[in-house]
Amino acid sequence: MGKKKQSRLFNRIAPMYGLFFGFQKRHYQKILFGIKDTLDVEDFASAVDFGCGTGAMASALAEKGLRVVGIDRAEKMLHVARKKTKGEQIEYRRADILEPLPYEDDAFDIAISSYVAHEFLPEERTKMYKEMCRLAKRYVIIHDYNKKRSLAVSLAERLEGSDYFRFRKDAEKEMEELTKELDACFSGVRILPVGRHTNWYVCRAREKKNE
């Protein structure tokens, strides 16, 4: 799906997404609690949320004490996010996550996205991963689908025109390829199952950026 069509779609459905904010935030809170012994986000001070939508993930991270910046291209999504997370330690910025963002290298401890990567084509995902890696001092975390197919999600994603079907099969391989280039984006990829149909793909930022 093209950028303009995608923006129009997400602007149109923003109010509906807002209705599920509480459910989504509780879902993310449960995940953060469940993986605490493996990856404790309270060890980090800051995060940038790529494609933050209505701010549910950003809010769950801010609740853990992180300073969070949420980035999204859909202004109406950001409008809902600002209302839902008013008073929280979150800054929102309207921007295209496939383009360079106005932050210095290593500006955040982690860069995270949730249900965003599968929307893009492989070359677009690579652009996003590399920009996330540039901004992240420690980890890039991709919360998205795994290889287990869901009929309901398959139907919805086919209608939406996303790259869901290829992403399910190739996600781990795509990220591992970014550990092998001369200008490697990641120095390692770890898979954390966080749901029946979802993983956290935890990518360590390339070694020269680590403390």
Sequence and secondary structure as in RCSB ss.txt:
>XXXX:A:sequence
MGKKKQSRLFNRIAPMYGLFFGFQKRHYQKILFGIKDTLDVEDFASAVDFGCGTGAMASALAEKGLRVVGIDRAE
KMLHVARKKTKGEQIEYRRADILEPLPYEDDAFDIAISSYVAHEFLPEERTKMYKEMCRLAKRYVIIHDYNKKRS
LAVSLAERLEGSDYFRFRKDAEKEMEELTKELDACFSGVRILPVGRHTNWYVCRAREKKNE
>XXXX:A:secstr
  HHHHHHHHHHHHHHHHHTHHHHHHHHHHHHHHTTTT  GGG SEEEEET TTSHHHHHHHHTT EEEEEES H
HHHHHHHHHTTTSSEEEEE  TTS  SS TT EEEEEEES GGGS HHHHHHHHHHHHHHEEEEEEEEEE SS  
HHHHHHHHHHT SHHHHHHHHHHHHHHTTTSTT SEEEEEEEE SSSEEEEEEEE GGG  
